[in-house]
Amino acid sequence: MGCRWRRPRKPAPLKYGPPHWDRIKGSVRGWPPTAPRQAMESGFDDLDYDYAASVAGRAVRSMAEQGIPPTPTNFAVWFHYFAGSHDDLRNAIDLLIDHNRPFDARTNQDLFETYVAPRAGAVASETSDRLHALMGAAKEFLATAMADNRYQMQAISEVADRGRAGVDPKALVAQLMNELARAATRATRLEAGFAEKTRELDVIRDSLSKSEERARTDTLTGLANRRALDEFLRKAQTTADWGEPLGVLMLDIDHFKTFNDNFGHGVGDQVLRLMAKVLREKVREQDLSARYGGEELIAVLPDADLATCADIAERIRRAIAECTITRRSTGETLPNISVSIGVAQYRTGEAITDLIERCDRALYLAKGGGRNRVVTEVELDRATAAG
């Protein structure tokens, strides 16, 4: 599983901080104070210098404690965390800290791309510009159509007046046909313009859909990322509190660090993608498969009791154990990979963090019991009772 970083130590309260700290398993809650939080809602550029400096100092200290390289992207993640400007980011980092997850390069990059990267803002800005241009064009089309209608009504009214004045009917018919032909031409032109703008709207809709999908997908495995996982869990919890069962299974690749050291991270990434494929294929259509962090994957199974989850987990374990992995560059067959899986079931009214923690402890009981096995919370309870 790799080394586990120690949690950040409790910092002394800053003079700009709240009078007390609520620390839960090493994570800092209740920060920042209300006024700076309100300021950040309008952008970081308006932050008070002393406050921004204090947040930056806390970010740098925590990065050092966790062994995180102080790169611009990593700093952005932790500045946002201590500034309290992003609830989903705070929850994700709190969970990682609570469960002693290592902040390795992959996890750091996932946090940045999922919660901080400006691509979503850039897409939103570009989309806003395109929509503004489309609305302007639509307004012009409508104004033109209204003007054409007024002109046509006026022209037809003039023809009617001339008819009452005794003008030659042939001339009136010719004039009326001419006006109707003009109207048809203008209508065709407007229809073509509207059709073109409709196609542009379809392109924008597709672009937004793909952007949203990218923002919810882990780039390496193609599974849901932490943001999508958090959203899914919140919705599933609401249903589960009404009595529907909800199960979670967490799997970890056995001896993955050794595998990476022996064969390289490129091959390790290949293995992770394979594990993700197996997980996605073995769970049900209504379930969510996600990358939890590093080499750990997780599946959330709504309307599935503990026995059902354990059966699915066992199918996943067997399928992965039977996989043959070939090194793409050489064609070499690599040693078989196995996984350990922990399974837990939601208890009405509990916090999702408690469910994840129980599942995580079941996983590590599986690893401690010899790996390549499935352990449920029932066995965890027995082990706890046995002391």
C-alpha positions in Angstrom: 0.0 0.0 0.0 3.0 2.3 0.4 4.0 4.5 3.2 1.4 6.4 5.3 2.1 10.1 6.0 1.5 11.3 9.5 -1.4 13.7 10.1 -0.8 17.4 10.3 -0.2 18.5 13.9 -2.7 20.8 15.5 -1.5 24.4 14.8 -1.8 27.1 17.3 -4.7 29.4 16.7 -3.9 32.5 14.6 -5.0 35.9 15.7 -7.4 35.9 12.7 -8.8 32.5 13.5 -11.8 31.5 15.6 -11.6 31.3 19.4 -11.7 27.5 19.3 -10.9 24.6 17.0 -13.0 21.5 16.3 -10.5 18.9 15.2 -11.8 15.5 14.0 -9.1 12.9 13.4 -6.5 15.5 12.4 -8.5 17.7 10.1 -9.2 21.3 10.8 -12.9 22.4 10.8 -14.6 25.7 11.3 -12.0 27.8 9.5 -11.9 30.5 8.1 -13.9 33.1 10.0 -17.1 34.4 8.4 -15.9 37.7 7.0 -13.0 36.3 5.0 -15.2 33.5 3.8 -17.6 36.0 2.4 -14.8 37.9 0.8 -13.6 34.8 -1.0 -17.0 34.2 -2.5 -16.2 37.2 -4.7 -12.7 36.0 -5.5 -9.3 35.6 -3.9 -8.0 39.0 -5.2 -9.9 40.9 -2.6 -8.5 39.0 0.4 -6.9 41.0 3.2 -3.1 40.7 3.1 -2.6 39.4 6.7 -5.4 36.9 6.3 -4.1 35.6 2.9 -0.6 35.3 4.4 -1.9 33.3 7.4 -3.8 30.9 5.1 -0.7 30.5 2.9 1.4 29.8 5.9 -0.9 27.1 7.1 -1.0 25.6 3.6 2.8 25.5 3.4 3.2 24.0 6.9 0.7 21.2 6.2 2.2 20.4 2.9 5.6 20.0 4.6 4.1 17.8 7.3 2.4 15.6 4.7 5.6 15.4 2.5 3.8 17.2 -0.4 6.1 19.0 -2.9 5.3 22.7 -2.8 4.4 23.0 -6.5 2.0 25.7 -7.7 -0.8 23.2 -8.2 -0.3 21.6 -4.8 -0.2 25.0 -3.1 -3.4 26.0 -4.9 -5.1 22.9 -3.5 -4.1 23.5 0.1 -4.7 27.2 -0.1 -8.2 26.5 -1.1 -8.5 23.9 1.7 -7.4 26.3 4.5 -9.3 29.2 3.0 -12.5 27.1 3.2 -13.6 28.2 -0.2 -14.5 24.8 -1.5 -16.6 22.4 0.6 -16.1 19.4 -1.6 -12.3 19.8 -1.6 -12.3 20.2 2.2 -14.4 17.0 2.6 -12.1 15.1 0.2 -8.9 16.1 2.0 -10.5 15.4 5.4 -11.4 11.9 4.4 -7.8 11.3 3.1 -6.4 12.6 6.4 -8.9 10.7 8.5 -7.9 7.4 6.9 -4.1 8.1 6.8 -4.1 8.1 3.0 -0.7 9.1 1.4 -0.7 12.3 -0.6 1.2 10.8 -3.5 1.7 12.5 -6.8 -1.4 10.9 -8.3 -3.6 11.9 -5.4 -2.3 15.5 -5.5 -3.0 15.7 -9.2 -6.5 14.3 -8.8 -7.3 16.8 -6.1 -6.1 19.7 -8.3 -7.9 18.5 -11.5 -11.1 17.6 -9.7 -11.6 20.6 -7.4 -9.2 23.5 -8.3 -8.3 23.3 -12.0 -9.6 26.4 -13.9 -10.7 24.4 -16.9 -14.3 24.3 -15.7 -14.2 28.1 -15.4 -12.7 28.5 -18.8 -15.3 26.3 -20.3 -18.0 28.2 -18.5 -16.6 31.5 -19.7 -16.3 30.3 -23.3 -19.8 28.9 -23.2 -21.2 32.1 -21.8 -19.6 34.1 -24.6 -21.0 31.7 -27.2 -24.4 31.8 -25.7 -24.3 35.6 -25.6 -23.5 35.7 -29.3 -26.2 33.3 -30.1 -28.8 35.3 -28.1 -27.7 38.4 -29.9 -28.2 36.6 -33.3 -31.6 35.3 -32.2 -32.7 38.8 -31.2 -31.6 40.1 -34.7 -33.5 37.2 -36.4 -36.6 38.0 -34.4 -36.4 41.7 -35.0 -36.0 41.0 -38.8 -38.9 38.6 -38.7 -41.1 41.3 -37.0 -40.1 44.0 -39.5 -40.8 41.6 -42.4 -44.2 40.8 -41.0 -45.0 44.5 -40.7 -43.8 45.1 -44.3 -45.8 42.2 -45.7 -49.0 43.3 -43.9 -48.5 46.8 -45.3 -47.9 45.5 -48.8 -50.9 43.2 -48.8 -53.0 46.1 -47.4 -51.9 48.3 -50.3 -52.9 45.6 -52.8 -56.3 45.3 -51.2 -56.7 49.1 -51.4 -55.8 49.1 -55.1 -58.4 46.3 -55.7 -61.1 48.4 -54.1 -60.0 51.3 -56.4 -60.7 49.2 -59.5 -57.1 48.5 -60.6 -56.6 45.7 -63.2 -57.0 42.4 -61.4 -54.1 40.9 -63.4 -51.7 43.5 -62.1 -53.0 43.0 -58.5 -52.5 39.2 -58.8 -49.0 39.7 -60.1 -48.1 42.2 -57.3 -49.6 39.8 -54.7 -47.6 36.8 -56.1 -44.5 38.9 -56.0 -45.0 39.9 -52.3 -45.8 36.3 -51.3 -42.6 35.1 -53.1 -40.6 37.7 -51.3 -42.1 36.6 -48.0 -41.3 33.0 -48.7 -37.7 33.9 -49.5 -37.3 35.9 -46.3 -38.9 33.0 -44.3 -36.6 30.5 -45.9 -33.6 32.7 -45.1 -34.7 33.1 -41.4 -35.4 29.4 -41.1 -31.9 28.6 -42.3 -30.4 31.0 -39.8 -32.4 29.6 -37.0 -31.4 26.1 -38.0 -27.7 27.1 -38.0 -28.0 28.6 -34.5 -29.9 25.5 -33.3 -26.9 23.4 -34.4 -24.6 25.7 -32.6 -26.7 25.3 -29.4 -26.5 21.5 -29.9 -22.7 21.8 -30.0 -22.6 23.9 -26.9 -24.9 21.5 -25.1 -22.6 18.6 -26.1 -19.5 20.5 -25.0 -21.1 21.3 -21.6 -22.1 17.6 -21.2 -18.6 16.4 -22.0 -17.0 19.0 -19.8 -19.2 17.9 -16.9 -18.3 14.3 -17.5 -14.6 15.1 -17.5 -15.0 17.0 -14.2 -16.5 13.9 -12.7 -14.2 11.3 -14.1 -10.8 10.1 -13.0 -8.4 10.6 -15.9 -6.3 7.5 -15.4 -9.0 4.8 -14.7 -12.1 6.3 -16.4 -14.0 5.7 -13.2 -15.9 8.3 -11.2 -13.6 10.7 -9.3 -14.0 11.8 -5.7 -16.3 14.7 -6.6 -18.7 12.3 -8.3 -18.3 9.8 -5.5 -19.2 12.4 -2.8 -22.3 13.5 -4.7 -23.5 9.9 -5.3 -23.0 9.0 -1.6 -25.0 12.0 -0.5 -27.9 11.0 -2.6 -27.6 7.3 -1.7 -27.5 8.2 2.0 -30.8 10.1 1.7 -32.5 7.0 0.2 -30.9 4.7 2.7 -32.2 6.8 5.6 -35.6 5.8 4.5 -34.8 2.1 5.0 -33.3 1.0 1.7 -30.0 -1.0 2.1 -26.8 0.6 1.0 -23.4 -1.2 0.7 -19.9 -0.1 0.1 -16.9 -2.2 -1.0 -13.3 -0.9 -1.1 -10.5 -2.8 -2.8 -6.8 -2.3 -2.7 -4.2 -4.0 -5.0 -2.0 -6.3 -2.9 1.7 -5.4 -2.9 1.2 -2.7 -5.5 4.2 -0.6 -4.4 6.5 -3.6 -4.9 4.9 -4.2 -8.3 5.5 -0.5 -9.3 9.1 -0.7 -8.0 9.8 -3.8 -10.0 8.0 -3.0 -13.3 7.6 0.8 -13.3 4.7 3.2 -12.9 3.7 2.8 -16.5 2.9 -0.8 -16.0 1.3 0.0 -12.7 -1.0 2.4 -14.4 -1.9 -0.4 -16.9 -2.8 -2.6 -14.0 -4.9 0.1 -12.4 -6.9 0.5 -15.6 -7.4 -3.2 -15.8 -8.7 -3.3 -12.2 -11.0 -0.5 -12.9 -12.4 -2.3 -16.0 -13.1 -5.4 -13.9 -14.8 -3.4 -11.2 -16.9 -1.6 -13.6 -18.0 -4.8 -15.3 -18.8 -6.8 -12.2 -20.9 -4.2 -10.3 -24.5 -3.6 -11.3 -25.8 -0.9 -13.6 -27.2 1.2 -10.8 -23.9 1.1 -8.8 -21.1 3.6 -8.8 -17.5 2.6 -9.3 -14.9 5.2 -8.3 -11.2 5.7 -7.7 -10.8 6.5 -4.0 -7.1 7.4 -4.1 -3.8 5.8 -5.2 -4.4 2.2 -5.9 -7.7 2.0 -3.9 -11.0 1.7 -5.8 -14.4 1.8 -4.2 -17.9 0.9 -5.3 -21.2 2.1 -3.8 -24.1 -0.3 -4.1 -27.6 1.2 -3.5 -30.3 -1.3 -2.6 -27.8 -4.0 -1.8 -27.5 -5.7 1.6 -24.3 -7.0 3.1 -24.6 -10.5 1.6 -25.2 -9.1 -1.9 -22.2 -6.8 -1.6 -20.0 -9.7 -0.3 -21.1 -11.9 -3.3 -20.2 -9.1 -5.8 -16.9 -8.4 -4.0 -16.0 -12.1 -4.2 -16.8 -12.2 -8.0 -14.5 -9.1 -8.4 -11.7 -10.8 -6.4 -11.9 -14.0 -8.4 -12.0 -12.2 -11.8 -8.9 -10.1 -10.9 -7.0 -13.1 -9.6 -7.7 -14.9 -13.0 -6.5 -11.9 -15.0 -3.3 -12.3 -17.1 -1.3 -9.1 -17.4 1.1 -8.7 -20.4 3.7 -6.0 -20.5 2.9 -4.0 -23.7 6.4 -3.0 -24.5 7.9 -6.5 -24.3 5.0 -9.0 -24.5 6.2 -10.4 -21.1 3.6 -12.0 -18.9 3.7 -10.4 -15.5 3.0 -12.0 -12.1 -0.7 -12.2 -11.2 -2.3 -9.4 -9.3 -4.6 -9.9 -6.4 -6.8 -7.6 -4.4 -8.1 -7.4 -0.8 -11.6 -6.1 -0.4 -13.5 -4.7 2.6 -17.3 -4.6 2.7 -19.6 -2.6 4.9 -23.3 -1.6 5.1 -24.8 1.7 5.9 -26.4 2.1 9.3 -29.3 4.5 9.4 -28.4 7.9 10.6 -24.6 7.4 10.6 -22.2 9.7 8.9 -20.8 8.6 5.6 -17.3 9.0 7.0 -18.2 6.3 9.6 -19.3 3.9 6.8 -16.2 4.5 4.8 -14.0 4.0 7.9 -15.6 0.7 8.8 -15.2 -0.5 5.2 -11.6 0.6 5.3 -11.0 -1.3 8.5 -12.5 -4.4 7.0 -10.1 -3.9 4.0 -7.1 -3.8 6.2 -8.3 -6.8 8.2 -8.3 -8.6 4.8 -4.8 -7.5 4.1 -3.6 -8.4 7.6 -5.2 -11.8 7.2 -3.2 -12.8 4.2 -4.5 -10.7 1.4 -6.4 -11.8 -1.7 -9.6 -12.1 0.3 -12.9 -10.4 1.1 -13.7 -9.3 4.6 -17.1 -7.9 5.7 -17.9 -5.8 8.7 -19.3 -8.9 10.4 -15.9 -10.4 10.5 -14.5 -7.1 11.7 -16.9 -7.1 14.6 -15.9 -10.6 15.5 -12.2 -9.6 15.4 -12.9 -6.6 17.6 -14.8 -8.7 20.1 -12.0 -11.3 20.2 -9.6 -8.5 21.1 
